Every structure is written in structure tokens, then in C-alpha cells.
């Protein structure tokens, strides 16, 4: 196909006036080439000639899965050759490392080579108000925890005992690190790049609900998981997703996430999503499992339903005002 033939093609030179062909068969050939090409181009590119959100997400997921498998194999080989024990803490830490690597690497590759916008667009990095967003998130998590403890006293019997000296300091430190790393991994995977791309492709509410349902589903294999626990985890995902969407920063949902996990599991010593972790205090509660959560911890009860749902409404209404200030 010659250069002048392409230049007057309805795709390449659509902005130019077409040549008046005396050979109608040749003009038909041009259209036969352009129409299917335009169709396939529209499948991949939007009106701005950018890769569509669905394809960006597909590339990200492909990268994530490949790196996740490779990371898992590497961690498994390391564990097999090491002298590490089979404690719950060790296995949780190895799993989080295997998840953190693809969470970071897939995002870096997708943003750098597929989306090509700055990381700040996805709320990643030390943004201008990252300290404020982190502080607001931690403050909200503290209010949520205070409401939880008050509710436990109102609806049941509560016993809190100091147990920090009964656990090796190394174990306590490793547990704290685990919670910080887990919050980073989950925020990068379930908020950040994937949620932002979904919002651009399908709108805020559908994207928030989709990612939150997936966020809840990955917790279904936790010990003592229940339907109500899944619902509450979905609500927690909605809370964290709205925090991200409204603030356009991962620091706000990260502050809420890590503040809640550290406060609930490490400081107060409640079961955290069904997991019993080393803690400074140990809190026991007696009462209705439906309200207080039972073996799954407070996140499996109606009290947590109220806390997550009300917090999500507050964040949806107020986080944008905080960011604008």
C-alpha cells in the first residue's frame, strides 16, 4: 500500500478531504481496510486514543498474577531451606511478603509502561498532605475502636488483662511489622491503581462495590469466618475505598486500616478477622455472638456492622471536604 494511499485513508487521514478517486474499486478497498481497523482500534483505545480502563486492569492483573506466582515460589524455596518454624506468625509473614512483592511491582510496571501517568494520580507517594491524611485515618480508627469497646461493655461482659510481658519482645515486634506490611499490601491491591482504573471505567459506586466484594471474599478462608463476617469485611472495604476515592490518597485508607488492625489485634488483643495474634493486652468478651462476633472477633458481629457502615457514610460525606481544605 503506497504512502498517498494511506494518507487519504479514513483512519490515518480522516481530518483531510478525501481524494476524488476515478477508480471506485480502489476507494472501496480503502474503506474495506479502514472500517475493521477502526473497529478493532475502538476496542482497545478510547476517544483520547488511550488504552481503555478494562485493558489497563487486565494488564495489571496479568502482571500481578505472574509476579505473585514467582514470588510465592521464591518464598517457598527460601522457607524450605531455612530453619524457620511453622508458627502462625512465620507463615503469615511469609504470605504477606509474597503478596507485597507483586503488589508493588505490578503497580510500578502498570503505571510506568501502561498508564504512564504519575504515581501521585493514584495516591501513591509522599503527597503534599500525606501526614494529615494519615493522622485523620488513625484518628478515625481510634474513634471506631472506642465505639467498639463501649459497645462491648454495653452488650456483654468484658475482661481486659495486660499480657505484653508474657510474650517475647521479638514476637511482639514481628507481629507489629506484620500488621503494617499487611495493610500496605492490601491497600495497594484493593485500592490504589486497580480501584482508580475501575472508577474511570465504570464509575465510583460500581468500582467501590466490586473491589469491596473481592476484598471480603479473600477473607472467607480465615478461621471462624461467617456470612456476617464477610458482610462486615465488605463494608470495611467500602469504608476504605471511599476514603481513597474521596481523598485521592492511599494515606487516609491506610491510616484507617492499620489503625484498626493494630488497635484491635495488637493493642487490645481481640481476635483479628479470626486470627489470634500476640498482643499487649488480651480482651475477652462474653455475650451474643451475633452482636459481638464470637470466635471471628468483633468484625463478625452486628456491632462492627454499625461501626463500619456509619464510618463509611461519614467518610463519604466528609473526606472530600478534608481533602479540599
N, C-alpha and C positions, 0 to 999 in steps of 0.2 A: 504494500500500500504506500503510495507516494506521499511526500510531505504536504503538498497542497490538497491532496485528497483528505488527509486527516484534519488539516487546518479548518476545513469547512464542514467537518463532521458535526452533528447536532450536539455531541457531548463536548468535544475539545474546543470547538469554536462556536458555541451556542450564542455568544454575545455578538457575533459578527453576522452580517447579512449573508445568507447562503448564495452560492453561485447559481446562475441560471444554466442548468445543465441542458444540453441539447440531446444528450443520451439519457433517456428516462430510466433505462435499465441500470445505469451506473448510480443514479440518485437513489433508486430503490435499494441497491446494495449498501449504500451508506446507512440508510435507515435500518436495514436489517442488522447491521453491525451495532448501531448506536442504541437501539431500544433494549435489547437484552443486557448490554453493558450497563446502561443506566439503571436497569432493574437490579442488577447484582451490586452495583455501587451503592444504591439506596439501602440495600440490606445491611451493608457494613458501615456506611457513613451517614451522618445526619445532615441537616441543612447547612451547617457550618463547616462541612467537609471534615468533621472529626469522627473518630471511631465511636459507634453507638455505645451507650452505657452497658447494654447486655453483653457485648463483646468484650468490653473492658473487664467486666466482672468475671466473664468466662476465662479470660487470660489469667486474671489474678487467681482464680480458683485452681486452674491448672498448675500454675507455678507453686501455689501453696501446697497442693497435694503431693507434687513431685518432691519438693524440699522437705515436707513433713515425713514422707516415707524414708527419704535418705537420712534425715535427722534421727528418726526412730531407729533405723538400722545402726547408725553410728553410736547412739546412746546404748543400745542393747549390747553391742560388741564391747564397748567400754565397761559396762556393768558386768558382763560375763568374765572379763579379765581382771576385774578389781576384787578387792576384799570387802566391799560394802555388804552390809547385811540386808535382810529382807524386811526391814521395818516399813511401816506405812509411810513414815516421813521420807525415807530414802526413795521409795517408789514414786511418791507424789512429786518430789523434787526432780527426779529424772524425767517424769512425764512432762512437767512444766518446762524443763529445758528443751525437750524435744518439740514442744509446741511454740516456745518463744522464738526459736531459730527461724521457722517458716513464717511466723507472724511478722517478724522484722524484715526478713529477706524478700518475701513475696511482695510486701508493701513497697520496699525500696525499688525493686525491679519494675513493678507495675507503674509506679509514679514516674520513674526516670525514663522508661522506654516505651510505655504505652500511653499514659495520660499526659505526661510532660508538663504538668503544672507544678507549682512549688509545693513543698510539703506543708507549708502554712495553710494552704487551701483546705487541707484535710485535718487541720487542728493539731498537727504534729510538730513538735519542737518547742523551743522556749519562746513562746509568743509574748507580745508586749504585756499582757495581763495574766500570765500563767500563774503567778503566785496568788493573785486574787481568786482566780478560778479554783485553784487547788484548795485554798483556805475556805471558800464558800462550800465546796464539796465536803470537806472534812467537818465543817460546822453543821451542815445538814445531816450528815451521817450521825453526828453526836446527838442531835435532836431526835432522830429516828430511834437511836439506841435508848435514850432516856424515856421515850414514849413506850418502847418495848418493855423496859424494866418496870415502869409504872403499871403497865397493863398486866404483867405477870403477877405483881403484888395484888392487883385488883381482882384478877380472875383465878388465882391459885395461891399455893404456898411456895415461898422462895427461900432457898438456903444458899448463901454465898460464903465460901471459905478461901482463904489465902493458901495457894499451893505452889507458888513460884519457887520456893526453896526446896521443893520435893522433886524438881526436875533439873537435870544438868543444864548449866547455862548455855552450853553449845547447842543443846536441843532446842532451848527457847529461842536462841538467835537464829537457828536454821528454820524454825517454824515461822518466825517473823519475816525472814527473807523469802520463804516460800509464798507467803501471802502477798508480799509486794510484787513478786515476779508473776504470780497467777493473775493479779489484777491488771498488770501491764499486758500480758498475753491476751487475756480475754477482751480488753478494751481495743487492742489493735485488730483482733479478729472479728469482733462483733460490732464494733463501732468504727471509727476511722475511715479508711479507704472504702471498704465494702458498703457501709451504710451510706456514705456520701454519694457513691456511684448509684446506688439504688434510689436514693432521694431524687437525683437528677433524672433517672429513667422512669420512675413510677410515682413520684410524689412522696410527701413526708409520711402521711399515715400508713399507706401500704408498706413502705420501706421499714418504718419503725416496727410495725406488727410482724412483718416477715422475719426480720433479724431477731426479734424478741422470742418468737416461737421456736426458732432454731436454738437460741440461747437456752431456753427452757428444756428443749429436747436433749441437749448434751448432758444435762444433769439427771436424766431419768435413771441412769445406772448407779447413781450414788446410793449408799446404804440407806434403807428405810424410806426410799423415795415413794411418793404418793401422788395422786392426781392433784390434790390441793397444793402440794409442794411444787408440782410443775406449774400450776396456775400462778402461784406466787413468784416463781422464778421468771415466768413470762412478764409479770407485772414489774419485777425488778429490772428486767431488760428494757421494758418500755420507759421506766424512770431514767435509766442510764442513757437510752437512746435520745430521749427528749432533751436531756442535759447536754448531749453532744450537738444535736441539731440546733438548739436554741443558742448555745454559747459559741458554736463553731470552734470548739476547743476540746481536746481529749482530757485536759486537766480537770475540768469540772466533773465529768463522769468518773474519772479515775479517783478523784478525791472522795466522792460518794462511795465508790466500790471498795477501795482499800480501807477507808474509814470504817465502813460497816463490817467488813471481814475481820479486820484487826480488832475492832472493839468487841464484836460478838464472839469470835473464836479464840483470840489470843489473850485479850484482857479479861473479859467476863467468863470465858470458859464454857459457853454454850456449845452444843453440837452445831457445826457449821455445814449446812447442806448435807447432813447425815454423817459428817466426819468428826471424830473426837481428836482434837489437837492438843499439844502441850500449851498450857496457859498460865497466866499469873494468878488468877482466881479460878475457882470452879463453881459454877452455878447450877444448882439442882432445882427443878420446879415440879410441883405436883398439882394436877388439875386436869381439866378436859383436854385430851389430845387434839380435838378438833379446833379448839381455840389457841392452845399453847404450842402445838406442833408435834408433841410426842418425841419418838426416837430420832426423827429427822432434824429436830431442833426447832426453834421458833419460826423458821422460814416455812414450816409445814403447817402452820395454823392460821386461823382467821384473823388473829391479831396482826400478823405480818401482812395479810391481805389488805387490811385497813391502812397500815403504815406505808406500804409500797404504793397503793393506789392514791392515797392522799398526797404523798410526796411527789408522785408523777404529775398530779394536777398542779401542785404548787410550782414545780419546775417549769412545766409547760407555759404557765402564765407569767412567771417572774424572771426566768433565766434570761429572756431576751432583754428585759429592762436592765438587768445587771450587766449584760454584755454591752448594751448601748451606753451605759454610764461610764 
